[in-house]
Amino acid sequence: MARRGLTHEDCYIVVRGLRHHYVDYGGAGEVIIALPGLVQTARAFDSIAPLLVPHVRLIALDFRGRGETDWGPPERYRFDQYLKDVREFINLMGFEKVGLIGTSLGGFIARMFATAYPARVTRLILNDCAIGGNMAGLLRVGARPATAPNEFASLQEAVEWFHATRPGMDRMDAETQEEYVSHYLKATPGGGLCFDCDPAVIRMADGLVNQLAGLRRTDLESKVVWEQASRLTMPLLLIRGALSDVISPVTIARMQEVLPHAKSVEIPGVSHSPTLYESEAQSAIRDFFGFRTQELAAEAAI
């Protein structure tokens, strides 16, 4: 299902021995790379593509083992491997500098890249991802995909499962709910639908989240990590679901204490992580890019 007026091109590039799929939504100017969540695909960013294009060039990447990107050895479904993939992808595409948008897992990889290569990042949007986090919430999020049926009989059944596990789905109309959920799924030989990823990604989710929890414990306890955060001098927007049990208001407040230039928005009625279809998220993103200011200036010039 495609949003009215939304166009995109499916593209492929070999990165570190695996064929990676990315969605090029078009546009010109600043290049923005969007990185999805744990079992999301690149098409999750259909939500904001009409907002950003043609003002910027928006590209969304399928991580290894997701969407149309090749499945890799399960032992390489790790944060360090995702970071290396993203770095090599950006290099192969010939981009000297990029903006980054990341949801959950994608946000963590985006932050890692921006911390390691701050001079190469023009701006950073972290969707329900920050330094520090609630371990119980992380474990719950990691375990959630494994609670889904191996196969949904229909898109409606999948939507109902998302309703039961993700507060805030009712903030979208029925058509948008179907669109959002469909971008997690692919058809099965039996005529149903399942998550569009290597089953090993779901089987290993607990281990991946435990890895993240270990890194987050380091985040919380290590002065070094917070000192490294000072490298994030680029424009920064923190998006948090008001019902998120992964990122707390205290975490956001500390991020803004360390990084006073960071802006934040809380999306009411939404858990981890906002879909970015929410009007509050879209308004904050428009302001973050300065689109509203540009529009007002254009109207004043008429």
N, C-alpha and C positions, 0 to 999 in steps of 0.2 A: 504494500500500500504506500503511495507517495503523497506527500503534501501537495496541495494545489499550487502550481507554479514553481515547484522545486525541481531543479534539474541537477544531475550529477553524472560523473563519469567513473566507471570502475576501472582501476588501473592496477598494474602488477609490477613488482620489482624484486629481484633476488637480493636478499639481505642475509649475509652470514650463512649462505648455503640453503636458505629457505625462501620459497616464493612468497612474498608478502603482498597482501591486497590492501589497497587504500582507496578511499573515496575522495575524488577531487570535485568539490562543489563549485569550482570556478572562482571568479572574482580577481581583483588585481590589487597591487600594493603590498601591504604588510602580509607576510605569510603566517598563518595560524595553523598549528598542528594540534589536533584533538585526539586525546587518548582515552579509550573507554574503560569501564569498570570490569570487575572480575570475569563475568560471563557475558558481558555486552559485546556487540559488534560495532564497527565503525558507524553504521547507520543510526546509532543512537543519537548522533549529532544532527540528524534531520531536524531535531527540535530547534536548533539555533541557526541552521544554515540560512533560512530566509532573512534572519535578523542581520547577519554579518555580510553576506554576499549581496552586491558586488563591492562593498566598501573595502573588504580584505579578501585575500585568497585563502579559502578554508579547505584543509585536507584532514581527513580522519583516517587513522590507521587501525587495522585489525592486528592485535597482538598474535604472536605465534600460538597456534592451537585454537584460534577463534575465527569465526566467519570464513572467509575464503583464503585466509593465510594457511600455508602448509602446517601440518601437525609436526611438532618437533619431538625429540626424545623427551619423555616425561620428566627426567631428571633436570631438564633445562627449563622447565616452567618455574623460573625463579626470578626474583627482582633484579639481580645483577645481569641476567641474560636479557630481560626486557629492556633494561637501560642500555645495554650494548646494542641491541637491535634498533632502538630509537636513535641513538647517536649515529650509527652507521646509515640508517635510513636518511637522516637529515644531511649527512655528508654526501651520500650518493645522489640525492636530489639536487645538490649544489647550492643549498641554502646556507648562507653565512650566518644569518640571524633569523630566529623565528619567535613568534609568540606561542605559548603553550596553554591548552585547556585540558584539564584532567579530572575525570570523575573517579572517586574512590581509589582503586588500584592505579588507574591512570593518573590520578592526581599525585599519588606517591611517587610514580616514575617521573612525572613532570617536575616535581619538587627536587628529586634527586639530580635530574639533569640541570635544572636552574642553579642548584647549589654548586655543582661541579663545574659548570660552564656559564657563569652569570653574564659574561660579556656577549654571549650568543643568544640571550633570551630578551626579547623586547618587552614582553609582558607575560603575566602568569595568572591563570584563574584556577583555583583549587576548589573542586566541588565536593564538600564534605570530606575534606582531607586536610590535615594540619600536623604540625609537630606535636607529638603526644597523642593520646587517645585512650579510650576505655577498653581494657582487655576483654571484658565480658561481651561488649558490643561487637568487637572485632571477631571474636569466636562465633557469635551468633550469625553475623553476616557471612562468614566463611562457610558455615554449615548449612545455610539456607538453601542453596541450589540442590543439595543432596536430598532435601525433603520433598522435592517436586517429583511427580510421576516420571518414570523413564520415558513415557510418551503421553502427550496430551491428545485426546481424541479430536479436539477442534480448537480453533483460536479462542472461542468463547470460554472453553474450559481453562485454557491458559490464562486468560484475563481474570477469571474467577480465582485462580491460584494466586496471581499477583495481588488481587484485592485482599486476599486473606493474609498475605505475608508482608505487604508494603502499605502502611498507612499513607493516605494522601492521593491514592489512585483516583478517588472520586472527585478530585479537583479538576480532572480532565473530562471532556465530554466523551461519549461512547466511541465515536470515530477515532479520536486522538488516543484513547486507551488502547484500541486495537492496533493502531499504528505503532505506538510505543512498544507494546508487547511483541508485535510481529518481528521487531528488529533484534530480538533475542533468539529467534527460532528458525528452524529449517524443517522441510518436509522429511518424513521418514518413509522407508519402503512400504510400510503398512498403511500409509495414507494419513498418518497423524502428524504431530509436530513434536520436536524435541529441541533442547538448547543447541544452538549452532556453535558447538565447540567440541574439541576432543573430550570424550568422557573422562579421560585421565585428569583434565583440568578440574572437574567436579570432584572426582575421587580424591584428588590431592589438595583440595581447597583448605581443609583443616591444617595440613602441613604448611601450606603457603601462608595462612593467617598466623600460625604459630611463629613462622619466620618473621612476619611483619610485627607480631606482638613482641618478639625479642628485640627487633629494631626499635619499636616504639618504646620499650622499656629503657633502651639505651638513650632514646630521645629524651625521655622524662628525667633520667638520672644523670646524664652527661652534660656538663657545661660546654663541652666541645661542640656538641650538636647545636646547641642554642647559639654559640658563638658563630658557627658556620652559617646559621640563619641570617646573620648580618650581611651575607653576600647577596641576599635577595633584595637588591636595591631597585630592581625594575618595578614598574607599576604592578600591584598585586591585589587581586580580589578574592576574598574568602566567602564561599557560599556554604551555608549550613542549613540542614533541615531542622526545624524547631523541635521535632520529636526524635532527632538522631540520638542514639545511645552509643555512637562511635566517637563523635566529636562533640564536646561540651562547650557551653558558653565560656567557661573558665579557660579552656584551651584557646578559643578565639581571642579572648581578652589578653592572654599572655602573648600570643602571636603579635597582636597589635601594640603591646607594650614594647616588644623587642623591635618591631617594624612599624613605627608610627605612621608611615605613609600608606600602610595596607588599609584597604576598604573592606567592609564586610556587610553581608546581608543575610538575614534569617528568613527562611521560607516557612510560613505558618502551616500547620496541619500536615507536615511532610516528615517522614523518617529519613534514614540513610538510604540512598542519597537522592536529592531532588532530581526530577526528570529533565529539568531545564525547559519544560513547556510552561511552567508556572509564570504568571504575569510578573511577580516580584523578581524572579530570577532574570527574566528577559529585560525588565526595566533596568535592573542593576547592571547588566551586561551592556546595554545601550549606553548608559551613563559612563561606564568604565572605558568604553571605546571613544566616547565623546560624540557619538552620533546625534544625540539630542541637541547638543550645542551647535553642531554643524547644521542641523535642520533649522534651528531657530535663526542662525546667521543667514542661511539661504532665504528664509521667509522674509527677514528684515531687508534683504537686498532687493526684493521684488518691488 
